[in-house]
Amino acid sequence: MNMKIAVAGFVLIAGVGLAGCSTQTVVTLQNGTQYVTKDAPKTKSEDGFYEFVDISGKHVKVRADEVATVKEED
């Protein structure tokens, strides 16, 4: 019983700790459009796209050659 409580506590603490590690990122496209993401976007995929979820929850997929910069928000 004590082992289950200890494991559950560890999992809870680890989950809270990881939630604090997300860093908002600004993805700027060549045309000036900016997206703010909850986390850094997945790097360029095999098919040549960046994929991310913006802060409103919208899934965005853009061609890598359309991306000007990817920077952590200050």
N, CA, C, O and CB atoms as a CASP TS submission, in Angstrom:
PFRMAT TS
TARGET T0000
AUTHOR 0000-0000-0000
METHOD Language model
MODEL 1
PARENT N/A
ATOM      1  N   MET     1       0.817  -1.183   0.000  1.00  0.00           N
ATOM      2  CA  MET     1       0.000   0.000   0.000  1.00  0.00           C
ATOM      3  C   MET     1       0.868   1.257   0.000  1.00  0.00           C
ATOM      4  O   MET     1       0.611   2.180  -0.773  1.00  0.00           O
ATOM      5  CB  MET     1      -0.934  -0.008   1.198  1.00  0.00           C
ATOM      6  N   ASN     2       1.874   1.308   0.839  1.00  0.00           N
ATOM      7  CA  ASN     2       2.748   2.476   0.905  1.00  0.00           C
ATOM      8  C   ASN     2       3.497   2.693  -0.402  1.00  0.00           C
ATOM      9  O   ASN     2       3.754   3.830  -0.797  1.00  0.00           O
ATOM     10  CB  ASN     2       3.737   2.329   2.048  1.00  0.00           C
ATOM     11  N   MET     3       3.852   1.579  -1.082  1.00  0.00           N
ATOM     12  CA  MET     3       4.560   1.681  -2.356  1.00  0.00           C
ATOM     13  C   MET     3       3.661   2.334  -3.410  1.00  0.00           C
ATOM     14  O   MET     3       4.134   3.159  -4.192  1.00  0.00           O
ATOM     15  CB  MET     3       5.025   0.283  -2.832  1.00  0.00           C
ATOM     16  N   LYS     4       2.385   1.981  -3.441  1.00  0.00           N
ATOM     17  CA  LYS     4       1.461   2.571  -4.409  1.00  0.00           C
ATOM     18  C   LYS     4       1.306   4.066  -4.165  1.00  0.00           C
ATOM     19  O   LYS     4       1.257   4.849  -5.114  1.00  0.00           O
ATOM     20  CB  LYS     4       0.093   1.878  -4.338  1.00  0.00           C
ATOM     21  N   ILE     5       1.229   4.460  -2.914  1.00  0.00           N
ATOM     22  CA  ILE     5       1.102   5.875  -2.583  1.00  0.00           C
ATOM     23  C   ILE     5       2.364   6.628  -2.989  1.00  0.00           C
ATOM     24  O   ILE     5       2.287   7.737  -3.518  1.00  0.00           O
ATOM     25  CB  ILE     5       0.828   6.058  -1.079  1.00  0.00           C
ATOM     26  N   ALA     6       3.527   6.024  -2.741  1.00  0.00           N
ATOM     27  CA  ALA     6       4.789   6.653  -3.098  1.00  0.00           C
ATOM     28  C   ALA     6       4.907   6.824  -4.612  1.00  0.00           C
ATOM     29  O   ALA     6       5.333   7.876  -5.088  1.00  0.00           O
ATOM     30  CB  ALA     6       5.962   5.828  -2.565  1.00  0.00           C
ATOM     31  N   VAL     7       4.532   5.797  -5.365  1.00  0.00           N
ATOM     32  CA  VAL     7       4.600   5.867  -6.827  1.00  0.00           C
ATOM     33  C   VAL     7       3.613   6.911  -7.343  1.00  0.00           C
ATOM     34  O   VAL     7       3.954   7.702  -8.223  1.00  0.00           O
ATOM     35  CB  VAL     7       4.304   4.480  -7.460  1.00  0.00           C
ATOM     36  N   ALA     8       2.396   6.922  -6.805  1.00  0.00           N
ATOM     37  CA  ALA     8       1.394   7.897  -7.225  1.00  0.00           C
ATOM     38  C   ALA     8       1.874   9.319  -6.928  1.00  0.00           C
ATOM     39  O   ALA     8       1.680  10.218  -7.747  1.00  0.00           O
ATOM     40  CB  ALA     8       0.049   7.626  -6.522  1.00  0.00           C
ATOM     41  N   GLY     9       2.486   9.527  -5.786  1.00  0.00           N
ATOM     42  CA  GLY     9       3.022  10.848  -5.441  1.00  0.00           C
ATOM     43  C   GLY     9       4.132  11.267  -6.378  1.00  0.00           C
ATOM     44  O   GLY     9       4.198  12.425  -6.793  1.00  0.00           O
ATOM     45  N   PHE    10       5.006  10.331  -6.715  1.00  0.00           N
ATOM     46  CA  PHE    10       6.099  10.628  -7.635  1.00  0.00           C
ATOM     47  C   PHE    10       5.562  11.014  -9.006  1.00  0.00           C
ATOM     48  O   PHE    10       6.030  11.979  -9.610  1.00  0.00           O
ATOM     49  CB  PHE    10       7.040   9.425  -7.755  1.00  0.00           C
ATOM     50  N   VAL    11       4.584  10.265  -9.497  1.00  0.00           N
ATOM     51  CA  VAL    11       3.999  10.549 -10.808  1.00  0.00           C
ATOM     52  C   VAL    11       3.340  11.931 -10.804  1.00  0.00           C
ATOM     53  O   VAL    11       3.470  12.685 -11.768  1.00  0.00           O
ATOM     54  CB  VAL    11       2.966   9.459 -11.194  1.00  0.00           C
ATOM     55  N   LEU    12       2.646  12.255  -9.736  1.00  0.00           N
ATOM     56  CA  LEU    12       1.991  13.559  -9.630  1.00  0.00           C
ATOM     57  C   LEU    12       3.014  14.688  -9.630  1.00  0.00           C
ATOM     58  O   LEU    12       2.835  15.681 -10.336  1.00  0.00           O
ATOM     59  CB  LEU    12       1.135  13.625  -8.361  1.00  0.00           C
ATOM     60  N   ILE    13       4.064  14.554  -8.864  1.00  0.00           N
ATOM     61  CA  ILE    13       5.110  15.580  -8.791  1.00  0.00           C
ATOM     62  C   ILE    13       5.820  15.719 -10.137  1.00  0.00           C
ATOM     63  O   ILE    13       6.103  16.833 -10.577  1.00  0.00           O
ATOM     64  CB  ILE    13       6.132  15.237  -7.682  1.00  0.00           C
ATOM     65  N   ALA    14       6.107  14.602 -10.789  1.00  0.00           N
ATOM     66  CA  ALA    14       6.769  14.638 -12.091  1.00  0.00           C
ATOM     67  C   ALA    14       5.884  15.326 -13.128  1.00  0.00           C
ATOM     68  O   ALA    14       6.376  16.104 -13.947  1.00  0.00           O
ATOM     69  CB  ALA    14       7.121  13.215 -12.554  1.00  0.00           C
ATOM     70  N   GLY    15       4.589  15.044 -13.096  1.00  0.00           N
ATOM     71  CA  GLY    15       3.664  15.678 -14.035  1.00  0.00           C
ATOM     72  C   GLY    15       3.589  17.173 -13.842  1.00  0.00           C
ATOM     73  O   GLY    15       3.587  17.924 -14.817  1.00  0.00           O
ATOM     74  N   VAL    16       3.527  17.618 -12.603  1.00  0.00           N
ATOM     75  CA  VAL    16       3.488  19.047 -12.314  1.00  0.00           C
ATOM     76  C   VAL    16       4.798  19.699 -12.735  1.00  0.00           C
ATOM     77  O   VAL    16       4.795  20.806 -13.274  1.00  0.00           O
ATOM     78  CB  VAL    16       3.218  19.295 -10.815  1.00  0.00           C
ATOM     79  N   GLY    17       5.895  19.035 -12.499  1.00  0.00           N
ATOM     80  CA  GLY    17       7.205  19.573 -12.879  1.00  0.00           C
ATOM     81  C   GLY    17       7.348  19.718 -14.379  1.00  0.00           C
ATOM     82  O   GLY    17       7.888  20.718 -14.853  1.00  0.00           O
ATOM     83  N   LEU    18       6.876  18.745 -15.135  1.00  0.00           N
ATOM     84  CA  LEU    18       6.975  18.820 -16.583  1.00  0.00           C
ATOM     85  C   LEU    18       6.045  19.885 -17.151  1.00  0.00           C
ATOM     86  O   LEU    18       6.368  20.507 -18.164  1.00  0.00           O
ATOM     87  CB  LEU    18       6.658  17.469 -17.199  1.00  0.00           C
ATOM     88  N   ALA    19       4.926  20.099 -16.530  1.00  0.00           N
ATOM     89  CA  ALA    19       3.998  21.122 -17.002  1.00  0.00           C
ATOM     90  C   ALA    19       4.636  22.499 -16.924  1.00  0.00           C
ATOM     91  O   ALA    19       4.321  23.364 -17.742  1.00  0.00           O
ATOM     92  CB  ALA    19       2.702  21.091 -16.187  1.00  0.00           C
ATOM     93  N   GLY    20       5.501  22.718 -15.986  1.00  0.00           N
ATOM     94  CA  GLY    20       6.170  24.004 -15.841  1.00  0.00           C
ATOM     95  C   GLY    20       7.315  24.203 -16.822  1.00  0.00           C
ATOM     96  O   GLY    20       7.867  25.300 -16.903  1.00  0.00           O
ATOM     97  N   CYS    21       7.683  23.172 -17.565  1.00  0.00           N
ATOM     98  CA  CYS    21       8.810  23.246 -18.479  1.00  0.00           C
ATOM     99  C   CYS    21       8.441  23.771 -19.859  1.00  0.00           C
ATOM    100  O   CYS    21       9.332  24.022 -20.670  1.00  0.00           O
ATOM    101  CB  CYS    21       9.430  21.902 -18.612  1.00  0.00           C
ATOM    102  N   SER    22       7.168  23.941 -20.146  1.00  0.00           N
ATOM    103  CA  SER    22       6.796  24.402 -21.473  1.00  0.00           C
ATOM    104  C   SER    22       7.180  25.870 -21.622  1.00  0.00           C
ATOM    105  O   SER    22       7.027  26.668 -20.697  1.00  0.00           O
ATOM    106  CB  SER    22       5.282  24.199 -21.726  1.00  0.00           C
ATOM    107  N   THR    23       7.675  26.201 -22.792  1.00  0.00           N
ATOM    108  CA  THR    23       8.100  27.560 -23.086  1.00  0.00           C
ATOM    109  C   THR    23       7.386  28.025 -24.339  1.00  0.00           C
ATOM    110  O   THR    23       7.463  27.376 -25.382  1.00  0.00           O
ATOM    111  CB  THR    23       9.640  27.649 -23.256  1.00  0.00           C
ATOM    112  N   GLN    24       6.695  29.141 -24.239  1.00  0.00           N
ATOM    113  CA  GLN    24       6.017  29.666 -25.419  1.00  0.00           C
ATOM    114  C   GLN    24       7.047  30.052 -26.468  1.00  0.00           C
ATOM    115  O   GLN    24       8.120  30.567 -26.155  1.00  0.00           O
ATOM    116  CB  GLN    24       5.131  30.879 -25.055  1.00  0.00           C
ATOM    117  N   THR    25       6.694  29.790 -27.719  1.00  0.00           N
ATOM    118  CA  THR    25       7.582  30.041 -28.841  1.00  0.00           C
ATOM    119  C   THR    25       6.837  30.854 -29.883  1.00  0.00           C
ATOM    120  O   THR    25       5.642  30.648 -30.093  1.00  0.00           O
ATOM    121  CB  THR    25       8.111  28.717 -29.444  1.00  0.00           C
ATOM    122  N   VAL    26       7.534  31.780 -30.541  1.00  0.00           N
ATOM    123  CA  VAL    26       6.939  32.565 -31.613  1.00  0.00           C
ATOM    124  C   VAL    26       7.496  32.052 -32.939  1.00  0.00           C
ATOM    125  O   VAL    26       8.706  32.050 -33.163  1.00  0.00           O
ATOM    126  CB  VAL    26       7.228  34.096 -31.429  1.00  0.00           C
ATOM    127  N   VAL    27       6.591  31.619 -33.807  1.00  0.00           N
ATOM    128  CA  VAL    27       6.960  31.168 -35.146  1.00  0.00           C
ATOM    129  C   VAL    27       6.556  32.290 -36.106  1.00  0.00           C
ATOM    130  O   VAL    27       5.377  32.626 -36.211  1.00  0.00           O
ATOM    131  CB  VAL    27       6.261  29.785 -35.523  1.00  0.00           C
ATOM    132  N   THR    28       7.533  32.862 -36.800  1.00  0.00           N
ATOM    133  CA  THR    28       7.273  33.942 -37.742  1.00  0.00           C
ATOM    134  C   THR    28       7.464  33.420 -39.160  1.00  0.00           C
ATOM    135  O   THR    28       8.491  32.822 -39.481  1.00  0.00           O
ATOM    136  CB  THR    28       8.201  35.158 -37.469  1.00  0.00           C
ATOM    137  N   LEU    29       6.465  33.652 -40.001  1.00  0.00           N
ATOM    138  CA  LEU    29       6.536  33.221 -41.396  1.00  0.00           C
ATOM    139  C   LEU    29       7.162  34.311 -42.256  1.00  0.00           C
ATOM    140  O   LEU    29       7.284  35.457 -41.825  1.00  0.00           O
ATOM    141  CB  LEU    29       5.135  32.859 -41.926  1.00  0.00           C
ATOM    142  N   GLN    30       7.552  33.954 -43.462  1.00  0.00           N
ATOM    143  CA  GLN    30       8.175  34.893 -44.399  1.00  0.00           C
ATOM    144  C   GLN    30       7.259  36.082 -44.694  1.00  0.00           C
ATOM    145  O   GLN    30       7.742  37.184 -44.953  1.00  0.00           O
ATOM    146  CB  GLN    30       8.535  34.176 -45.705  1.00  0.00           C
ATOM    147  N   ASN    31       5.919  35.865 -44.656  1.00  0.00           N
ATOM    148  CA  ASN    31       4.982  36.949 -44.969  1.00  0.00           C
ATOM    149  C   ASN    31       4.659  37.817 -43.750  1.00  0.00           C
ATOM    150  O   ASN    31       3.828  38.720 -43.841  1.00  0.00           O
ATOM    151  CB  ASN    31       3.695  36.370 -45.536  1.00  0.00           C
ATOM    152  N   GLY    32       5.306  37.555 -42.609  1.00  0.00           N
ATOM    153  CA  GLY    32       5.113  38.355 -41.409  1.00  0.00           C
ATOM    154  C   GLY    32       4.098  37.799 -40.427  1.00  0.00           C
ATOM    155  O   GLY    32       3.991  38.305 -39.310  1.00  0.00           O
ATOM    156  N   THR    33       3.353  36.779 -40.807  1.00  0.00           N
ATOM    157  CA  THR    33       2.391  36.152 -39.903  1.00  0.00           C
ATOM    158  C   THR    33       3.132  35.541 -38.730  1.00  0.00           C
ATOM    159  O   THR    33       4.161  34.891 -38.913  1.00  0.00           O
ATOM    160  CB  THR    33       1.551  35.078 -40.636  1.00  0.00           C
ATOM    161  N   GLN    34       2.610  35.748 -37.513  1.00  0.00           N
ATOM    162  CA  GLN    34       3.240  35.167 -36.329  1.00  0.00           C
ATOM    163  C   GLN    34       2.265  34.265 -35.608  1.00  0.00           C
ATOM    164  O   GLN    34       1.080  34.578 -35.486  1.00  0.00           O
ATOM    165  CB  GLN    34       3.745  36.263 -35.384  1.00  0.00           C
ATOM    166  N   TYR    35       2.768  33.150 -35.136  1.00  0.00           N
ATOM    167  CA  TYR    35       2.006  32.218 -34.316  1.00  0.00           C
ATOM    168  C   TYR    35       2.721  32.084 -32.985  1.00  0.00           C
ATOM    169  O   TYR    35       3.944  31.943 -32.952  1.00  0.00           O
ATOM    170  CB  TYR    35       1.845  30.828 -35.019  1.00  0.00           C
ATOM    171  N   VAL    36       1.978  32.126 -31.886  1.00  0.00           N
ATOM    172  CA  VAL    36       2.543  31.864 -30.568  1.00  0.00           C
ATOM    173  C   VAL    36       2.116  30.454 -30.191  1.00  0.00           C
ATOM    174  O   VAL    36       0.929  30.131 -30.221  1.00  0.00           O
ATOM    175  CB  VAL    36       2.069  32.930 -29.493  1.00  0.00           C
ATOM    176  N   THR    37       3.079  29.618 -29.840  1.00  0.00           N
ATOM    177  CA  THR    37       2.803  28.220 -29.508  1.00  0.00           C
ATOM    178  C   THR    37       3.031  27.979 -28.024  1.00  0.00           C
ATOM    179  O   THR    37       3.740  28.737 -27.361  1.00  0.00           O
ATOM    180  CB  THR    37       3.686  27.272 -30.348  1.00  0.00           C
ATOM    181  N   LYS    38       2.422  26.914 -27.510  1.00  0.00           N
ATOM    182  CA  LYS    38       2.615  26.546 -26.111  1.00  0.00           C
ATOM    183  C   LYS    38       4.000  25.966 -25.890  1.00  0.00           C
ATOM    184  O   LYS    38       4.621  26.212 -24.856  1.00  0.00           O
ATOM    185  CB  LYS    38       1.550  25.547 -25.667  1.00  0.00           C
ATOM    186  N   ASP    39       4.485  25.201 -26.848  1.00  0.00           N
ATOM    187  CA  ASP    39       5.794  24.562 -26.788  1.00  0.00           C
ATOM    188  C   ASP    39       6.505  24.773 -28.113  1.00  0.00           C
ATOM    189  O   ASP    39       5.892  25.212 -29.086  1.00  0.00           O
ATOM    190  CB  ASP    39       5.668  23.050 -26.463  1.00  0.00           C
ATOM    191  N   ALA    40       7.782  24.466 -28.156  1.00  0.00           N
ATOM    192  CA  ALA    40       8.526  24.567 -29.400  1.00  0.00           C
ATOM    193  C   ALA    40       7.902  23.624 -30.428  1.00  0.00           C
ATOM    194  O   ALA    40       7.531  22.501 -30.088  1.00  0.00           O
ATOM    195  CB  ALA    40      10.030  24.235 -29.178  1.00  0.00           C
ATOM    196  N   PRO    41       7.783  24.067 -31.673  1.00  0.00           N
ATOM    197  CA  PRO    41       7.182  23.205 -32.692  1.00  0.00           C
ATOM    198  C   PRO    41       8.083  22.023 -33.011  1.00  0.00           C
ATOM    199  O   PRO    41       9.295  22.053 -32.795  1.00  0.00           O
ATOM    200  CB  PRO    41       6.895  24.002 -33.966  1.00  0.00           C
ATOM    201  N   LYS    42       7.444  20.980 -33.534  1.00  0.00           N
ATOM    202  CA  LYS    42       8.240  19.849 -34.001  1.00  0.00           C
ATOM    203  C   LYS    42       9.115  20.366 -35.137  1.00  0.00           C
ATOM    204  O   LYS    42       8.669  21.134 -35.989  1.00  0.00           O
ATOM    205  CB  LYS    42       7.330  18.640 -34.469  1.00  0.00           C
ATOM    206  N   THR    43      10.362  19.929 -35.127  1.00  0.00           N
ATOM    207  CA  THR    43      11.262  20.384 -36.180  1.00  0.00           C
ATOM    208  C   THR    43      10.779  19.876 -37.527  1.00  0.00           C
ATOM    209  O   THR    43       9.866  19.056 -37.618  1.00  0.00           O
ATOM    210  CB  THR    43      12.704  19.914 -35.912  1.00  0.00           C
ATOM    211  N   LYS    44      11.402  20.374 -38.539  1.00  0.00           N
ATOM    212  CA  LYS    44      10.980  20.043 -39.895  1.00  0.00           C
ATOM    213  C   LYS    44      10.836  18.531 -40.063  1.00  0.00           C
ATOM    214  O   LYS    44      11.768  17.775 -39.789  1.00  0.00           O
ATOM    215  CB  LYS    44      11.980  20.601 -40.919  1.00  0.00           C
ATOM    216  N   SER    45       9.675  18.106 -40.511  1.00  0.00           N
ATOM    217  CA  SER    45       9.409  16.680 -40.680  1.00  0.00           C
ATOM    218  C   SER    45       9.968  16.194 -42.017  1.00  0.00           C
ATOM    219  O   SER    45      10.484  16.980 -42.812  1.00  0.00           O
ATOM    220  CB  SER    45       7.892  16.395 -40.594  1.00  0.00           C
ATOM    221  N   GLU    46       9.858  14.897 -42.248  1.00  0.00           N
ATOM    222  CA  GLU    46      10.379  14.314 -43.479  1.00  0.00           C
ATOM    223  C   GLU    46       9.712  14.904 -44.716  1.00  0.00           C
ATOM    224  O   GLU    46      10.326  14.989 -45.779  1.00  0.00           O
ATOM    225  CB  GLU    46      10.192  12.811 -43.462  1.00  0.00           C
ATOM    226  N   ASP    47       8.448  15.311 -44.572  1.00  0.00           N
ATOM    227  CA  ASP    47       7.738  15.872 -45.721  1.00  0.00           C
ATOM    228  C   ASP    47       7.955  17.378 -45.868  1.00  0.00           C
ATOM    229  O   ASP    47       7.325  18.011 -46.715  1.00  0.00           O
ATOM    230  CB  ASP    47       6.258  15.583 -45.599  1.00  0.00           C
ATOM    231  N   GLY    48       8.846  17.963 -45.047  1.00  0.00           N
ATOM    232  CA  GLY    48       9.222  19.356 -45.200  1.00  0.00           C
ATOM    233  C   GLY    48       8.297  20.365 -44.540  1.00  0.00           C
ATOM    234  O   GLY    48       8.184  21.497 -45.012  1.00  0.00           O
ATOM    235  N   PHE    49       7.633  19.978 -43.459  1.00  0.00           N
ATOM    236  CA  PHE    49       6.703  20.867 -42.775  1.00  0.00           C
ATOM    237  C   PHE    49       7.070  21.016 -41.304  1.00  0.00           C
ATOM    238  O   PHE    49       7.673  20.122 -40.711  1.00  0.00           O
ATOM    239  CB  PHE    49       5.274  20.347 -42.909  1.00  0.00           C
ATOM    240  N   TYR    50       6.700  22.158 -40.721  1.00  0.00           N
ATOM    241  CA  TYR    50       6.710  22.355 -39.280  1.00  0.00           C
ATOM    242  C   TYR    50       5.279  22.156 -38.805  1.00  0.00           C
ATOM    243  O   TYR    50       4.338  22.615 -39.453  1.00  0.00           O
ATOM    244  CB  TYR    50       7.269  23.779 -38.880  1.00  0.00           C
ATOM    245  N   GLU    51       5.110  21.471 -37.671  1.00  0.00           N
ATOM    246  CA  GLU    51       3.785  21.272 -37.116  1.00  0.00           C
ATOM    247  C   GLU    51       3.773  21.722 -35.670  1.00  0.00           C
ATOM    248  O   GLU    51       4.702  21.438 -34.913  1.00  0.00           O
ATOM    249  CB  GLU    51       3.352  19.802 -37.233  1.00  0.00           C
ATOM    250  N   PHE    52       2.695  22.441 -35.280  1.00  0.00           N
ATOM    251  CA  PHE    52       2.572  22.900 -33.904  1.00  0.00           C
ATOM    252  C   PHE    52       1.118  23.235 -33.610  1.00  0.00           C
ATOM    253  O   PHE    52       0.282  23.313 -34.510  1.00  0.00           O
ATOM    254  CB  PHE    52       3.478  24.123 -33.645  1.00  0.00           C
ATOM    255  N   VAL    53       0.840  23.431 -32.325  1.00  0.00           N
ATOM    256  CA  VAL    53      -0.479  23.865 -31.872  1.00  0.00           C
ATOM    257  C   VAL    53      -0.303  25.268 -31.297  1.00  0.00           C
ATOM    258  O   VAL    53       0.514  25.482 -30.401  1.00  0.00           O
ATOM    259  CB  VAL    53      -1.099  22.864 -30.801  1.00  0.00           C
ATOM    260  N   ASP    54      -1.077  26.228 -31.823  1.00  0.00           N
ATOM    261  CA  ASP    54      -0.946  27.592 -31.311  1.00  0.00           C
ATOM    262  C   ASP    54      -1.672  27.717 -29.973  1.00  0.00           C
ATOM    263  O   ASP    54      -2.328  26.776 -29.527  1.00  0.00           O
ATOM    264  CB  ASP    54      -1.505  28.617 -32.330  1.00  0.00           C
ATOM    265  N   ILE    55      -1.551  28.878 -29.338  1.00  0.00           N
ATOM    266  CA  ILE    55      -2.090  29.026 -27.986  1.00  0.00           C
ATOM    267  C   ILE    55      -3.610  28.975 -27.938  1.00  0.00           C
ATOM    268  O   ILE    55      -4.183  28.808 -26.862  1.00  0.00           O
ATOM    269  CB  ILE    55      -1.619  30.320 -27.389  1.00  0.00           C
ATOM    270  N   SER    56      -4.279  29.116 -29.085  1.00  0.00           N
ATOM    271  CA  SER    56      -5.743  28.982 -29.103  1.00  0.00           C
ATOM    272  C   SER    56      -6.167  27.531 -29.298  1.00  0.00           C
ATOM    273  O   SER    56      -7.359  27.226 -29.284  1.00  0.00           O
ATOM    274  CB  SER    56      -6.345  29.851 -30.212  1.00  0.00           C
ATOM    275  N   GLY    57      -5.189  26.628 -29.480  1.00  0.00           N
ATOM    276  CA  GLY    57      -5.484  25.210 -29.642  1.00  0.00           C
ATOM    277  C   GLY    57      -5.589  24.753 -31.083  1.00  0.00           C
ATOM    278  O   GLY    57      -5.902  23.590 -31.338  1.00  0.00           O
ATOM    279  N   LYS    58      -5.333  25.642 -32.032  1.00  0.00           N
ATOM    280  CA  LYS    58      -5.430  25.314 -33.456  1.00  0.00           C
ATOM    281  C   LYS    58      -4.168  24.583 -33.916  1.00  0.00           C
ATOM    282  O   LYS    58      -3.051  25.025 -33.647  1.00  0.00           O
ATOM    283  CB  LYS    58      -5.648  26.597 -34.300  1.00  0.00           C
ATOM    284  N   HIS    59      -4.361  23.446 -34.619  1.00  0.00           N
ATOM    285  CA  HIS    59      -3.241  22.694 -35.183  1.00  0.00           C
ATOM    286  C   HIS    59      -2.791  23.395 -36.460  1.00  0.00           C
ATOM    287  O   HIS    59      -3.600  23.641 -37.355  1.00  0.00           O
ATOM    288  CB  HIS    59      -3.639  21.202 -35.467  1.00  0.00           C
ATOM    289  N   VAL    60      -1.501  23.717 -36.545  1.00  0.00           N
ATOM    290  CA  VAL    60      -0.961  24.447 -37.690  1.00  0.00           C
ATOM    291  C   VAL    60       0.153  23.617 -38.316  1.00  0.00           C
ATOM    292  O   VAL    60       0.991  23.045 -37.618  1.00  0.00           O
ATOM    293  CB  VAL    60      -0.436  25.858 -37.268  1.00  0.00           C
ATOM    294  N   LYS    61       0.146  23.561 -39.648  1.00  0.00           N
ATOM    295  CA  LYS    61       1.191  22.862 -40.394  1.00  0.00           C
ATOM    296  C   LYS    61       1.613  23.785 -41.531  1.00  0.00           C
ATOM    297  O   LYS    61       0.798  24.127 -42.389  1.00  0.00           O
ATOM    298  CB  LYS    61       0.692  21.457 -40.936  1.00  0.00           C
ATOM    299  N   VAL    62       2.889  24.191 -41.542  1.00  0.00           N
ATOM    300  CA  VAL    62       3.385  25.109 -42.572  1.00  0.00           C
ATOM    301  C   VAL    62       4.644  24.530 -43.209  1.00  0.00           C
ATOM    302  O   VAL    62       5.412  23.808 -42.573  1.00  0.00           O
ATOM    303  CB  VAL    62       3.675  26.514 -41.972  1.00  0.00           C
ATOM    304  N   ARG    63       4.831  24.867 -44.483  1.00  0.00           N
ATOM    305  CA  ARG    63       6.034  24.413 -45.175  1.00  0.00           C
ATOM    306  C   ARG    63       7.257  25.064 -44.549  1.00  0.00           C
ATOM    307  O   ARG    63       7.214  26.234 -44.166  1.00  0.00           O
ATOM    308  CB  ARG    63       5.960  24.734 -46.686  1.00  0.00           C
ATOM    309  N   ALA    64       8.333  24.320 -44.444  1.00  0.00           N
ATOM    310  CA  ALA    64       9.555  24.813 -43.796  1.00  0.00           C
ATOM    311  C   ALA    64      10.110  26.041 -44.503  1.00  0.00           C
ATOM    312  O   ALA    64      10.663  26.925 -43.849  1.00  0.00           O
ATOM    313  CB  ALA    64      10.618  23.717 -43.760  1.00  0.00           C
ATOM    314  N   ASP    65       9.976  26.116 -45.819  1.00  0.00           N
ATOM    315  CA  ASP    65      10.526  27.272 -46.526  1.00  0.00           C
ATOM    316  C   ASP    65       9.698  28.543 -46.320  1.00  0.00           C
ATOM    317  O   ASP    65      10.129  29.625 -46.717  1.00  0.00           O
ATOM    318  CB  ASP    65      10.624  26.966 -48.005  1.00  0.00           C
ATOM    319  N   GLU    66       8.516  28.427 -45.705  1.00  0.00           N
ATOM    320  CA  GLU    66       7.698  29.587 -45.368  1.00  0.00           C
ATOM    321  C   GLU    66       8.057  30.161 -43.995  1.00  0.00           C
ATOM    322  O   GLU    66       7.637  31.269 -43.664  1.00  0.00           O
ATOM    323  CB  GLU    66       6.224  29.212 -45.403  1.00  0.00           C
ATOM    324  N   VAL    67       8.831  29.417 -43.191  1.00  0.00           N
ATOM    325  CA  VAL    67       9.163  29.838 -41.825  1.00  0.00           C
ATOM    326  C   VAL    67      10.430  30.701 -41.858  1.00  0.00           C
ATOM    327  O   VAL    67      11.473  30.287 -42.363  1.00  0.00           O
ATOM    328  CB  VAL    67       9.362  28.595 -40.887  1.00  0.00           C
ATOM    329  N   ALA    68      10.303  31.920 -41.302  1.00  0.00           N
ATOM    330  CA  ALA    68      11.461  32.819 -41.231  1.00  0.00           C
ATOM    331  C   ALA    68      12.256  32.570 -39.958  1.00  0.00           C
ATOM    332  O   ALA    68      13.472  32.385 -40.010  1.00  0.00           O
ATOM    333  CB  ALA    68      11.011  34.289 -41.294  1.00  0.00           C
ATOM    334  N   THR    69      11.563  32.565 -38.794  1.00  0.00           N
ATOM    335  CA  THR    69      12.236  32.352 -37.510  1.00  0.00           C
ATOM    336  C   THR    69      11.372  31.549 -36.560  1.00  0.00           C
ATOM    337  O   THR    69      10.146  31.534 -36.668  1.00  0.00           O
ATOM    338  CB  THR    69      12.601  33.684 -36.873  1.00  0.00           C
ATOM    339  N   VAL    70      12.037  30.877 -35.622  1.00  0.00           N
ATOM    340  CA  VAL    70      11.391  30.191 -34.507  1.00  0.00           C
ATOM    341  C   VAL    70      12.177  30.597 -33.274  1.00  0.00           C
ATOM    342  O   VAL    70      13.329  30.198 -33.100  1.00  0.00           O
ATOM    343  CB  VAL    70      11.357  28.606 -34.702  1.00  0.00           C
ATOM    344  N   LYS    71      11.536  31.408 -32.403  1.00  0.00           N
ATOM    345  CA  LYS    71      12.240  31.928 -31.230  1.00  0.00           C
ATOM    346  C   LYS    71      11.393  31.738 -29.981  1.00  0.00           C
ATOM    347  O   LYS    71      10.166  31.827 -30.031  1.00  0.00           O
ATOM    348  CB  LYS    71      12.591  33.417 -31.417  1.00  0.00           C
ATOM    349  N   GLU    72      12.063  31.474 -28.851  1.00  0.00           N
ATOM    350  CA  GLU    72      11.367  31.433 -27.567  1.00  0.00           C
ATOM    351  C   GLU    72      10.901  32.837 -27.246  1.00  0.00           C
ATOM    352  O   GLU    72      11.612  33.813 -27.488  1.00  0.00           O
ATOM    353  CB  GLU    72      12.281  30.869 -26.431  1.00  0.00           C
ATOM    354  N   GLU    73       9.684  32.931 -26.690  1.00  0.00           N
ATOM    355  CA  GLU    73       9.139  34.238 -26.334  1.00  0.00           C
ATOM    356  C   GLU    73       9.855  34.762 -25.101  1.00  0.00           C
ATOM    357  O   GLU    73      10.124  34.007 -24.166  1.00  0.00           O
ATOM    358  CB  GLU    73       7.612  34.157 -26.088  1.00  0.00           C
ATOM    359  N   ASP    74      10.161  36.045 -25.096  1.00  0.00           N
ATOM    360  CA  ASP    74      10.868  36.669 -23.979  1.00  0.00           C
ATOM    361  C   ASP    74       9.986  36.833 -22.776  1.00  0.00           C
ATOM    362  O   ASP    74      10.431  37.344 -21.748  1.00  0.00           O
ATOM    363  CB  ASP    74      11.417  38.006 -24.383  1.00  0.00           C
TER
END
